[in-house]
Amino acid sequence: MVHYTTVATCTLNQWALDFEGNYQRIRESILQAKALNARLRIGPELEIPGYGCYDHFLERDTVQHSWEVLGRLLEDRSLDGILIDTGMPVLHRNARYNCRIIILNGKIVLIRPKLYLANDGNYREMRWFVGWTRLAQTEDFVLPLFIGRITGQRSVMFGDALISTWDTCVGIELCEELFTPESPHIAMSLDGAEIIVNSSGSHHELRKLKRRVDLITEATLKCGGVYLYANQKGCDGDRLYYDGAAMILANGVVLAMSSQFSIADVDVQVATVDLGAVRAFRAARTSRSMQAARATPYPRAKAECALAVELGDFDNSVRPTDPIAVRYNTPSEEINLGPACWLWDYLRRSGQGGFFLPLSGGLDSCSTALIVHSMCRQVTEACLRGDEQVLKDVRRCVGAGADYVPESAQELAGHLFYTCYMGTENSSTETQERARHLAQTIGSYHVDLRMDSVVAAIVALFVLVTSRTPQYEVRGGSSFENLALQNIQARLRMLLSYLFAALLPWARGRQKSLLVLSSANVDEALRGYFTKYDCSSADLNPIGSISKHDLRKYVAFARDAMELPVLDEFLNAMPSAELVPHSESYTQSDEVEMGMSYAELSEFGRLRKVDGCGPYSMVMHLLHIWGDQLTPREIAQKVRRFFFFYAINRHKMTTITPAYHAETYSPDDNRFDMRPFLYNSSWTWQFQAIDALIERIESAQDQ
């Protein structure tokens, strides 16, 4: 017998503490789901207050306002006729839980607290919540009085339970629980849950989406059943971008999936599934049935509704959704889309008038400019499709009238994107021309200036005070003089950036200021190869967690995908800070100055963060990775050099510009990579252990 039901999952662009906006997006998603004949709708984790409230979860107001939003949803009779899964923090016996609230026709069916909290990487849920430890157990929860007056209930079931409708059973799994070795969906499916719903707050990292899809595919292939996964989308107030990709699977195949990156606020995906096929799939596996016969029974919360169509109401025009093939974005596509959407959310929600970027003519600032260009392309496409929210946001950002519609990304960039080449006597004509060509191609409002007079004024002040004139090293100066003269240029560029960001729109007759963008990559941050409070200091950095290797691939991708032949000039150029005088015999090179290549930095970064290596274990790993090209002593020297510069420069990470999180080895000091910033840079014990190891290896080789 067929048992067709239509179910819906959502990605919502929620914003921390934007209770009114969050409510409107939740309500709109429910109405869209109903219009698509869905009987069940799920949304992202903590969608009522927004996932990224962080320490605001500790405030009583956040819990109170979440109940108020839930009250509005419960009062709204236009939302009847569909089983709704929403999320918010709940205080129970003076403990705060991250909960799913299941509602139906103005009543609360179940409050299900999260069991296993995410508390690694960027996640700190145990700072704000406690996990529910009483598996497959529930107790009464006394509702706030005003909620009780709305629902006519005094208390409801609270805990780890299944939802029993008239015709099926629904289990709940929250985000991190899917990633644990003993995922709840296993026990739930063995106890008869035919539909598993998972509401998530999962942020983007390069190459991460496939892991999610594989886990859910394996869950439904092994256990059978329907699996709905919802996720937040967008920038809800900090460094993370939640990358959507809500999906519906059944018996190991994907039926529907939303886009991973999008500037739309609400995205609802539906699929029609056959619960009869789930039952047949499970019953055909004897070993699964044997485990089900001894499964732990869950309490059942009763939902007075049917999710499937009755046999007598069978509609031949309704058919199960066909499987789809999942297409994964390449890392270059992810870089092109994710940071661009993040920038758009930040711009429209900050109320500023656009972005200002110091455009150096190098690969990194070129990458940042391309990401802004990608943003303008996506926004323009949405405007031409008639997306009213995007049109409203664009008109507010550019200060245009109600009839303004951008016709091209270049036209929009002329309003929103300002670039500036800040040259000195050490800058080359090549970088100046590359910056100008790129600005012309993408349509930014470009300024070309020489700042030698400002640099000279600072140096003259020092000479006046000390009667000493510093010189570059190539002109006979010391390394201290050389570094100081470079840093003057670098830091003045930060000052000029903020000056021009504040006044360039005013000079064009506009009454808004700009957000300043940085373009320091993750490898330079890890090594500390940048000047504290130079152009790496800005409001936002879309590439701060992306490696040089991936950025180079991205620029090559953009050249072809966006038909920008000007990018060949950047791909063929040698990375150089251009802060010291150059000649036919000497040109400043980033990799030469760092004493290590960008590829080596990426390797160091992954071993340090992802593989948990200190200096000693890093050498041991690299002996096997680089042993064919380098001697053990050369490998040891490279590791020692890396950790020395890492140690003396770690303090720079305490003031680093907020960057889009994209890489697993990001050294972001905010909360992803929490470490000291004052180190013993001699690493005495560790380096002695390395020396002893190398001596043993060399002694064995000699024998």
MITOR-765288 format. One line per field, with one value per residue (C-alpha): residue in one letter; x negated, y negated, z. Coordinates in steps of 0.1 Angstrom, whole numbers. Layout:
# residues N
type c(A, ...) .
px c(X, ...) .
py c(Y, ...) .
pz c(Z, ...) .
This chain:
# residues 703
type c(M, V, H, Y, T, T, V, A, T, C, T, L, N, Q, W, A, L, D, F, E, G, N, Y, Q, R, I, R, E, S, I, L, Q, A, K, A, L, N, A, R, L, R, I, G, P, E, L, E, I, P, G, Y, G, C, Y, D, H, F, L, E, R, D, T, V, Q, H, S, W, E, V, L, G, R, L, L, E, D, R, S, L, D, G, I, L, I, D, T, G, M, P, V, L, H, R, N, A, R, Y, N, C, R, I, I, I, L, N, G, K, I, V, L, I, R, P, K, L, Y, L, A, N, D, G, N, Y, R, E, M, R, W, F, V, G, W, T, R, L, A, Q, T, E, D, F, V, L, P, L, F, I, G, R, I, T, G, Q, R, S, V, M, F, G, D, A, L, I, S, T, W, D, T, C, V, G, I, E, L, C, E, E, L, F, T, P, E, S, P, H, I, A, M, S, L, D, G, A, E, I, I, V, N, S, S, G, S, H, H, E, L, R, K, L, K, R, R, V, D, L, I, T, E, A, T, L, K, C, G, G, V, Y, L, Y, A, N, Q, K, G, C, D, G, D, R, L, Y, Y, D, G, A, A, M, I, L, A, N, G, V, V, L, A, M, S, S, Q, F, S, I, A, D, V, D, V, Q, V, A, T, V, D, L, G, A, V, R, A, F, R, A, A, R, T, S, R, S, M, Q, A, A, R, A, T, P, Y, P, R, A, K, A, E, C, A, L, A, V, E, L, G, D, F, D, N, S, V, R, P, T, D, P, I, A, V, R, Y, N, T, P, S, E, E, I, N, L, G, P, A, C, W, L, W, D, Y, L, R, R, S, G, Q, G, G, F, F, L, P, L, S, G, G, L, D, S, C, S, T, A, L, I, V, H, S, M, C, R, Q, V, T, E, A, C, L, R, G, D, E, Q, V, L, K, D, V, R, R, C, V, G, A, G, A, D, Y, V, P, E, S, A, Q, E, L, A, G, H, L, F, Y, T, C, Y, M, G, T, E, N, S, S, T, E, T, Q, E, R, A, R, H, L, A, Q, T, I, G, S, Y, H, V, D, L, R, M, D, S, V, V, A, A, I, V, A, L, F, V, L, V, T, S, R, T, P, Q, Y, E, V, R, G, G, S, S, F, E, N, L, A, L, Q, N, I, Q, A, R, L, R, M, L, L, S, Y, L, F, A, A, L, L, P, W, A, R, G, R, Q, K, S, L, L, V, L, S, S, A, N, V, D, E, A, L, R, G, Y, F, T, K, Y, D, C, S, S, A, D, L, N, P, I, G, S, I, S, K, H, D, L, R, K, Y, V, A, F, A, R, D, A, M, E, L, P, V, L, D, E, F, L, N, A, M, P, S, A, E, L, V, P, H, S, E, S, Y, T, Q, S, D, E, V, E, M, G, M, S, Y, A, E, L, S, E, F, G, R, L, R, K, V, D, G, C, G, P, Y, S, M, V, M, H, L, L, H, I, W, G, D, Q, L, T, P, R, E, I, A, Q, K, V, R, R, F, F, F, F, Y, A, I, N, R, H, K, M, T, T, I, T, P, A, Y, H, A, E, T, Y, S, P, D, D, N, R, F, D, M, R, P, F, L, Y, N, S, S, W, T, W, Q, F, Q, A, I, D, A, L, I, E, R, I, E, S, A, Q, D, Q) .
px c(0, -12, -13, -22, -31, -46, -72, -91, -125, -137, -168, -163, -186, -181, -198, -208, -183, -162, -131, -107, -126, -131, -94, -85, -109, -96, -60, -67, -84, -54, -30, -51, -53, -15, -10, -31, -8, -34, -21, -53, -77, -110, -133, -169, -183, -174, -156, -135, -164, -190, -218, -245, -233, -262, -264, -230, -217, -226, -202, -167, -154, -165, -144, -114, -113, -116, -85, -68, -76, -64, -32, -26, -31, -7, 20, 19, 47, 33, 5, 29, 30, -7, -30, -56, -91, -108, -136, -145, -162, -141, -147, -136, -142, -166, -187, -189, -183, -186, -152, -129, -93, -68, -35, -2, 29, 21, 9, -25, -30, -65, -96, -127, -160, -193, -212, -247, -261, -286, -316, -346, -360, -337, -311, -307, -272, -282, -289, -252, -233, -232, -225, -195, -211, -179, -177, -142, -127, -105, -89, -63, -72, -50, -43, -46, -12, -7, -16, 8, 36, 29, 28, 52, 24, 9, -20, -35, -59, -96, -125, -136, -105, -90, -60, -32, -7, 23, 4, -34, -61, -86, -120, -141, -178, -196, -227, -257, -238, -241, -279, -282, -291, -259, -235, -199, -184, -195, -176, -147, -144, -146, -117, -96, -104, -98, -107, -137, -140, -173, -174, -210, -231, -260, -285, -305, -340, -356, -349, -326, -292, -299, -305, -270, -254, -273, -263, -226, -228, -244, -218, -189, -206, -214, -183, -158, -133, -129, -154, -147, -177, -172, -200, -204, -218, -238, -257, -237, -262, -298, -326, -305, -284, -257, -256, -220, -218, -187, -178, -153, -164, -146, -161, -196, -187, -185, -151, -155, -183, -183, -212, -243, -248, -221, -211, -174, -160, -136, -141, -116, -122, -95, -94, -66, -77, -61, -60, -50, -83, -100, -82, -90, -127, -130, -109, -131, -161, -159, -189, -174, -141, -159, -175, -141, -125, -147, -149, -145, -110, -106, -78, -53, -40, -6, 0, 36, 31, 23, -8, 1, 31, 59, 63, 98, 84, 57, 49, 33, 17, -4, -36, -67, -96, -123, -158, -183, -220, -239, -263, -291, -306, -344, -365, -369, -331, -327, -351, -333, -299, -302, -322, -302, -269, -285, -296, -261, -244, -269, -265, -227, -224, -250, -233, -266, -269, -294, -329, -364, -393, -430, -438, -475, -478, -486, -467, -452, -435, -425, -408, -389, -378, -366, -345, -328, -323, -306, -284, -274, -266, -244, -226, -220, -206, -182, -171, -165, -144, -123, -133, -116, -137, -170, -156, -147, -181, -199, -179, -186, -224, -229, -204, -183, -146, -119, -123, -160, -171, -207, -213, -247, -272, -295, -268, -260, -298, -300, -276, -288, -325, -354, -390, -423, -458, -481, -515, -549, -583, -587, -556, -560, -542, -530, -511, -496, -484, -470, -449, -436, -427, -409, -389, -379, -368, -346, -333, -345, -350, -388, -412, -449, -472, -508, -515, -552, -546, -528, -556, -582, -564, -564, -601, -610, -593, -615, -646, -636, -632, -662, -686, -690, -679, -668, -678, -666, -688, -696, -710, -731, -706, -701, -672, -656, -656, -644, -614, -604, -604, -583, -558, -554, -540, -519, -503, -497, -477, -453, -449, -442, -418, -396, -399, -388, -361, -346, -348, -349, -311, -307, -330, -305, -276, -265, -256, -270, -303, -320, -331, -369, -380, -412, -429, -454, -453, -453, -489, -502, -482, -496, -532, -525, -538, -519, -522, -500, -476, -483, -459, -453, -434, -399, -363, -360, -383, -366, -398, -413, -407, -416, -450, -472, -470, -432, -432, -454, -431, -401, -415, -422, -386, -372, -392, -374, -340, -334, -354, -380, -412, -427, -433, -462, -483, -477, -483, -517, -530, -554, -539, -557, -549, -567, -578, -615, -634, -637, -663, -672, -691, -667, -629, -612, -596, -571, -583, -620, -614, -592, -619, -591, -567, -529, -526, -548, -528, -495, -512, -524, -489, -471, -495, -494, -456, -439, -464, -473, -510, -536, -571, -584, -555, -554, -589, -580, -551, -571, -599, -574, -558, -589, -615, -620, -629, -646, -670, -658, -680, -665, -630, -638, -652, -620, -598, -620, -618, -580, -575, -599, -580, -546, -556, -569, -540, -510, -502, -491, -461, -446, -438, -433, -403, -372, -375, -350, -357, -365, -395, -400, -435, -425, -445, -417, -422, -385, -374, -384, -421, -424, -461, -485, -500, -531, -554, -589, -600, -632, -610, -639, -625, -608, -637, -661, -638, -640, -678, -680, -656, -677, -709, -695, -683, -716, -735, -714, -720, -757, -758) .
py c(0, -35, -61, -94, -124, -158, -172, -205, -217, -252, -274, -308, -338, -345, -372, -370, -389, -401, -387, -405, -396, -361, -357, -370, -346, -316, -325, -330, -296, -279, -295, -285, -249, -249, -263, -233, -209, -199, -183, -187, -217, -220, -250, -257, -253, -281, -299, -321, -341, -332, -307, -332, -350, -336, -352, -368, -334, -340, -370, -364, -387, -363, -335, -358, -372, -338, -327, -359, -350, -314, -329, -348, -316, -297, -324, -325, -304, -307, -283, -255, -222, -215, -200, -227, -221, -254, -261, -284, -283, -271, -273, -241, -237, -267, -250, -264, -240, -243, -230, -221, -230, -210, -227, -218, -239, -263, -237, -225, -188, -184, -203, -183, -194, -188, -158, -163, -198, -211, -224, -223, -245, -276, -261, -269, -255, -242, -278, -286, -253, -220, -187, -165, -133, -113, -94, -82, -99, -128, -149, -177, -212, -240, -266, -303, -316, -337, -307, -285, -310, -308, -271, -261, -239, -240, -217, -198, -169, -178, -155, -128, -114, -105, -122, -99, -110, -90, -73, -75, -84, -112, -113, -144, -148, -181, -191, -178, -146, -134, -137, -116, -79, -69, -91, -92, -84, -48, -40, -61, -43, -10, -20, -29, -65, -66, -103, -118, -156, -174, -212, -225, -256, -243, -268, -267, -253, -245, -209, -203, -198, -163, -150, -161, -145, -113, -110, -115, -92, -65, -70, -64, -37, -17, -25, -32, -60, -97, -123, -160, -183, -220, -246, -283, -304, -336, -358, -362, -385, -373, -355, -324, -319, -292, -275, -262, -230, -218, -184, -156, -119, -86, -51, -63, -87, -124, -138, -175, -200, -238, -258, -260, -297, -322, -357, -348, -351, -321, -288, -260, -226, -199, -163, -137, -105, -70, -58, -24, -22, -29, -1, 23, 13, 20, 51, 67, 67, 94, 83, 48, 64, 84, 53, 35, 63, 54, 17, -7, -21, -59, -79, -91, -126, -125, -148, -147, -147, -125, -132, -108, -108, -83, -55, -68, -102, -89, -113, -97, -131, -131, -110, -105, -128, -114, -112, -139, -138, -160, -184, -197, -231, -230, -249, -277, -279, -279, -308, -327, -323, -319, -351, -371, -362, -369, -403, -411, -402, -423, -453, -454, -447, -472, -501, -512, -524, -500, -487, -503, -481, -491, -475, -467, -449, -417, -384, -387, -421, -409, -379, -402, -424, -394, -383, -417, -414, -380, -397, -423, -396, -377, -408, -421, -387, -387, -422, -413, -383, -407, -397, -424, -421, -423, -453, -470, -464, -476, -508, -515, -508, -530, -557, -552, -557, -531, -524, -517, -483, -476, -464, -449, -440, -467, -493, -482, -482, -518, -526, -501, -494, -518, -508, -527, -521, -537, -539, -550, -553, -516, -506, -494, -505, -469, -467, -501, -492, -458, -475, -500, -474, -452, -482, -492, -456, -451, -486, -499, -536, -537, -562, -562, -581, -585, -588, -596, -631, -615, -590, -617, -638, -610, -603, -640, -642, -613, -630, -663, -646, -623, -639, -604, -594, -558, -540, -509, -479, -479, -514, -505, -506, -480, -455, -476, -507, -487, -472, -505, -522, -495, -496, -534, -528, -499, -516, -549, -528, -518, -554, -565, -537, -548, -584, -577, -552, -580, -608, -594, -589, -624, -637, -621, -638, -607, -606, -572, -558, -526, -494, -488, -454, -436, -410, -391, -354, -326, -315, -351, -353, -320, -330, -366, -380, -413, -446, -450, -478, -480, -472, -438, -459, -467, -461, -427, -402, -379, -359, -358, -321, -310, -297, -313, -280, -281, -318, -312, -285, -308, -336, -311, -299, -334, -342, -315, -314, -352, -358, -382, -378, -407, -381, -365, -395, -387, -349, -355, -381, -373, -380, -411, -437, -464, -482, -486, -501, -477, -475, -453, -430, -430, -427, -421, -386, -374, -338, -347, -371, -346, -319, -294, -289, -293, -256, -248, -272, -254, -221, -236, -250, -217, -198, -223, -228, -198, -171, -186, -187, -206, -212, -176, -157, -180, -171, -134, -138, -158, -133, -110, -138, -157, -130, -124, -160, -172, -158, -153, -183, -206, -196, -203, -237, -246, -235, -255, -286, -283, -279, -308, -332, -318, -325, -360, -370, -353, -386, -400, -376, -393, -423, -406, -418, -396, -372, -349, -314, -289, -268, -241, -254, -291, -307, -331, -341, -350, -315, -290, -288, -298, -300, -323, -353, -355, -325, -314, -316, -296, -265, -251, -217, -211, -220, -200, -169, -177, -179, -146, -130, -143, -131, -96, -95, -108, -84, -55, -66, -68, -33) .
pz c(0, -8, 19, 3, 24, 14, 38, 38, 50, 50, 49, 65, 66, 103, 122, 158, 181, 151, 166, 143, 111, 122, 130, 95, 78, 98, 91, 54, 52, 69, 45, 15, 28, 32, -3, -16, 3, 29, 61, 80, 81, 99, 102, 113, 148, 172, 144, 166, 183, 157, 162, 167, 198, 218, 253, 246, 253, 289, 290, 303, 276, 248, 264, 270, 235, 221, 239, 226, 190, 196, 210, 178, 158, 181, 177, 139, 126, 90, 102, 112, 93, 93, 119, 126, 141, 153, 177, 207, 241, 270, 308, 325, 363, 360, 334, 298, 269, 232, 222, 193, 198, 179, 174, 157, 153, 181, 206, 217, 211, 225, 237, 227, 242, 225, 238, 225, 223, 197, 216, 193, 165, 163, 185, 223, 230, 265, 275, 272, 273, 290, 272, 281, 296, 303, 270, 260, 290, 295, 322, 325, 316, 330, 303, 309, 318, 287, 265, 284, 278, 241, 239, 266, 281, 315, 309, 280, 275, 278, 269, 245, 228, 194, 179, 171, 145, 134, 107, 113, 138, 137, 155, 162, 159, 164, 143, 163, 172, 136, 138, 170, 169, 186, 167, 181, 147, 150, 182, 170, 137, 154, 176, 147, 137, 100, 96, 112, 113, 119, 125, 122, 126, 105, 91, 58, 55, 22, 12, 41, 25, 12, 47, 57, 27, 32, 69, 61, 31, 52, 80, 57, 37, 69, 89, 61, 65, 55, 67, 67, 72, 77, 81, 86, 58, 56, 80, 113, 129, 129, 111, 101, 70, 74, 40, 37, 16, 34, 21, 21, 17, 17, 19, 9, -20, -21, -32, -27, -18, -15, -28, -6, -13, -19, -10, -8, 28, 26, 7, 11, -3, -5, -15, -16, 0, 2, 38, 24, 7, 40, 57, 28, 29, 66, 67, 40, 62, 88, 108, 112, 123, 150, 164, 163, 183, 213, 207, 237, 236, 234, 250, 224, 222, 204, 174, 164, 127, 97, 76, 47, 24, 32, 7, -1, -9, -33, -60, -90, -101, -69, -73, -51, -58, -80, -67, -78, -84, -59, -74, -51, -56, -62, -37, -62, -66, -29, -25, -53, -37, 1, 10, -15, 2, 36, 24, 11, 44, 63, 40, 39, 77, 87, 69, 52, 16, 2, 4, 1, -9, -11, -45, -46, -79, -62, -61, -26, -31, -66, -50, -26, -55, -74, -44, -43, -81, -75, -48, -74, -99, -75, -63, -98, -109, -80, -88, -124, -112, -92, -57, -37, -6, -25, -45, -12, 3, -29, -31, 6, 2, -29, -18, -50, -57, -57, -94, -94, -108, -115, -150, -146, -119, -131, -128, -92, -84, -95, -66, -40, -46, -42, -49, -44, -55, -29, -46, -33, -49, -42, -62, -98, -129, -134, -101, -107, -142, -130, -103, -128, -154, -129, -115, -150, -158, -127, -126, -92, -86, -86, -72, -80, -56, -46, -9, -9, 6, 35, 41, 38, 64, 89, 83, 85, 119, 132, 118, 134, 168, 168, 142, 127, 92, 88, 55, 37, 40, 3, 9, 38, 66, 94, 94, 121, 99, 69, 88, 103, 69, 54, 83, 79, 44, 54, 84, 65, 40, 68, 79, 43, 38, 66, 55, 19, 31, 52, 26, -9, -10, 4, -24, -49, -32, -12, 25, 35, 45, 35, 51, 46, 33, 41, 19, 40, 34, 61, 54, 60, 92, 104, 98, 109, 76, 77, 96, 126, 119, 82, 54, 71, 97, 83, 90, 72, 54, 30, 23, 58, 62, 27, 16, -11, -30, -30, -39, -69, -81, -75, -96, -124, -121, -121, -152, -171, -154, -154, -186, -171, -192, -172, -144, -164, -154, -117, -121, -138, -113, -84, -50, -36, -9, -28, 4, -4, -33, -62, -90, -119, -95, -66, -63, -30, -29, -3, -2, -1, 28, 47, 43, 33, 5, 7, 0, 30, 51, 42, 53, 86, 92, 87, 108, 136, 138, 122, 132, 165, 160, 180, 167, 175, 160, 130, 121, 125, 101, 76, 75, 56, 36, 24, 30, -8, -14, 18, 43, 79, 90, 63, 74, 111, 101, 83, 112, 137, 115, 112, 149, 157, 135, 146, 182, 178, 156, 173, 191, 157, 157, 188, 165, 132, 111, 114, 85, 68, 82, 55, 64, 90, 100, 104, 132, 141, 177, 184, 193, 166, 175, 212, 221, 240, 222, 243, 236, 245, 209, 216, 222, 242, 252, 219, 197, 218, 213, 175, 176, 194, 168, 139, 154, 159, 123, 109, 130, 117, 81, 86, 98) .
